[in-house]
Amino acid sequence: MLPEIRKILYSTDLSPGSYAALEQALYIAKQTGAEVYILHLVEKLSDDARFTLETYLMDSKNRYQILRERIKHAQQRLEASQDAFWQRHPDEQDVRAHIKSIHIAEAYPAEAILRVSQDKDVDLIVMGTHEKGVMHTFLGSVAKNVLGRSRIPMLVVPLPDASF
């Protein structure tokens, strides 16, 4: 029996390559009736960065506020990206119903993508690339890491010729 695509995880870093990946994820969803789960990750601060933040900002309330601002900024960027996408695709508003959730989290990207793909029981992971060229830079480190560890099929969408 051929595999059925019922759920798609679209992971975005809001780069031009991820925009093209959203087009592909929504096209597949439209053709198959699949649900789409959008995931945007704010990479966790390294231990050094967190230590520096704690060293220079003794007030825990200010530290918490700075960390919350990172998520808020990511949410604003994701909303702006989504608005721009739908403005460029005014005839595709019906496909919006396929989007079941939009989630933003602070996490290590590859681990979070793998965890969410399993938690949501998705059938396909869709991600974009960063730039054309050598295989490592073509895929990007996150996509390469997910591809190497995932047992769920992936669609890695190359950066289009024309930048958005």
C-alpha positions in Angstrom: 0.0 0.0 0.0 1.3 3.5 -0.9 2.0 5.8 2.0 -0.7 8.4 2.9 0.1 11.9 3.8 -2.3 13.0 6.5 -0.1 15.4 8.6 2.7 17.7 7.5 5.2 19.4 9.8 6.5 22.6 8.2 9.5 23.9 10.1 10.5 27.5 9.3 13.5 29.7 10.1 11.7 32.6 8.2 14.4 32.6 5.5 13.6 32.9 1.8 14.1 29.1 1.4 11.5 28.5 4.1 9.0 30.6 2.3 9.3 28.3 -0.8 9.0 25.3 1.5 5.7 26.7 2.8 4.4 26.9 -0.7 5.3 23.2 -1.2 3.8 22.1 2.1 0.5 23.9 1.4 0.4 22.5 -2.1 0.8 19.0 -0.8 -1.9 19.6 1.8 -4.3 21.0 -0.8 -3.7 17.9 -3.0 -4.0 15.3 -0.2 -6.2 17.0 2.4 -3.4 16.8 5.0 -3.2 18.9 8.1 -0.3 21.3 8.4 1.5 22.1 11.6 3.8 25.1 11.5 6.8 25.2 13.8 9.2 28.1 14.3 12.1 27.7 16.7 14.1 30.3 18.6 17.4 28.6 19.2 18.2 28.1 22.9 20.9 30.4 24.3 24.2 28.6 24.8 25.4 28.1 28.4 27.9 30.9 27.8 25.3 33.4 26.6 23.0 32.5 29.5 25.9 32.9 32.0 26.7 36.3 30.5 23.1 37.4 30.8 23.0 36.3 34.4 26.3 38.0 35.2 25.3 41.4 33.7 21.7 41.4 34.7 21.4 40.5 38.3 17.7 41.2 38.4 15.8 38.0 37.5 12.8 40.0 36.4 14.9 41.8 33.7 16.5 38.6 32.6 13.1 36.9 32.2 11.8 40.0 30.3 14.7 39.8 27.8 14.2 36.1 27.2 10.4 36.7 26.7 11.2 39.4 24.2 13.1 36.9 22.0 9.9 34.8 21.7 7.7 37.9 21.2 10.1 39.1 18.4 10.0 35.7 16.7 6.2 35.7 16.9 6.0 39.1 15.3 8.3 38.0 12.5 6.3 34.8 11.9 3.0 36.8 11.8 4.5 39.3 9.3 5.8 36.4 7.2 2.4 34.7 7.2 0.7 38.0 6.3 3.1 38.5 3.4 2.6 34.9 2.2 -1.2 35.3 2.1 -1.0 38.7 0.4 1.1 37.0 -2.4 -1.4 34.1 -2.6 -4.8 35.8 -2.4 -6.5 33.0 -4.5 -5.4 30.3 -2.1 -7.2 31.4 1.1 -9.1 28.0 1.2 -5.8 26.2 1.9 -5.5 28.1 5.2 -8.0 25.7 6.7 -5.4 23.0 6.5 -3.2 24.8 9.0 -4.0 23.3 12.3 -1.4 25.0 14.5 1.4 27.6 14.5 3.8 27.0 17.3 6.9 29.0 18.4 9.3 27.5 21.0 12.8 28.1 22.4 14.7 24.9 21.7 17.5 23.3 19.9 16.0 23.1 16.4 16.8 19.6 15.2 15.8 18.0 18.5 12.6 20.0 18.6 11.7 19.2 15.0 12.2 15.5 15.6 10.2 15.6 18.9 7.3 17.5 17.4 7.2 15.3 14.3 6.8 12.3 16.5 4.4 13.9 19.0 2.1 15.0 16.1 2.6 11.7 14.3 3.3 13.5 11.0 3.8 11.7 7.7 6.1 14.4 6.2 8.5 17.0 7.4 9.0 20.0 5.0 11.9 22.4 5.4 13.7 24.9 3.2 17.4 25.3 2.5 19.6 28.3 3.1 21.7 28.7 -0.1 22.7 26.8 -3.1 26.1 25.2 -3.4 28.0 22.5 -1.6 25.9 19.8 0.1 26.6 21.0 3.7 25.6 24.6 3.0 22.9 23.5 0.5 20.9 21.7 3.2 21.9 23.8 6.2 23.0 22.2 9.4 19.5 21.9 10.9 18.0 20.2 7.8 21.0 18.0 7.5 20.8 16.9 11.2 17.1 16.2 10.9 17.5 14.3 7.7 20.2 12.1 9.2 18.1 11.2 12.3 14.5 11.2 11.2 12.6 8.1 10.2 9.8 10.3 8.8 10.1 11.3 5.1 11.4 14.8 4.5 11.0 17.2 1.7 13.9 19.7 1.6 13.0 22.6 -0.7 15.9 24.5 -2.4 16.1 28.2 -2.3 14.3 29.6 -5.4 16.3 31.5 -8.0 14.6 34.8 -7.2 14.8 36.0 -3.6 11.7 37.2 -1.9 
